[in-house]
Each structure stands twice: as C-alpha cells, then as structure tokens.
C-alpha cells in the first residue's frame, strides 16, 4: 500500500481504491514517509517496498485470484 498520511505510529494508506489505517509500530527502525510503499499484514506495516515491488506484488495477487476463479475457487 502507498502511504498517504502519517500520524505517529498510524498511517493512512491506499491501494487499488481501498484505504486503510495501518499501524507502523513494527517499522520503528525504519522511517516511513508519505509516498512510501509498505507491505501490510493484518493491519501492520511489516516492510518498506519500492514502487516496482508493490506493482509486482499486486500483479501476482491478481493472477492468483484469477486462477482461483469466481468466489475464490
């Protein structure tokens, strides 16, 4: 997801038209700024990514969903 706003340990992030509040607590060792891309798992940012890495991840997720067929398989 791309970081749209940072407020302490909470960021407002978006991806593919979906917005979420994401906890940045696990990213304490690495600063996260507006415009950065982060991998999110169960509401927590777990690592920073480049824009290309984020695009590649979404392409892979889309392929997996398409392969699963309607309603996830």
Secondary structure as GFF3:
##gff-version 3
##sequence-region A 1 73
A	DSSP	beta_strand	2	7	.	.	.	ID=ss1
A	DSSP	beta_strand	10	15	.	.	.	ID=ss2
A	DSSP	beta_strand	18	23	.	.	.	ID=ss3
A	DSSP	three_ten_helix	25	27	.	.	.	ID=ss4
A	DSSP	beta_strand	37	41	.	.	.	ID=ss5
A	DSSP	beta_strand	44	49	.	.	.	ID=ss6
A	DSSP	alpha_helix	51	68	.	.	.	ID=ss7
A	DSSP	three_ten_helix	70	72	.	.	.	ID=ss8
###
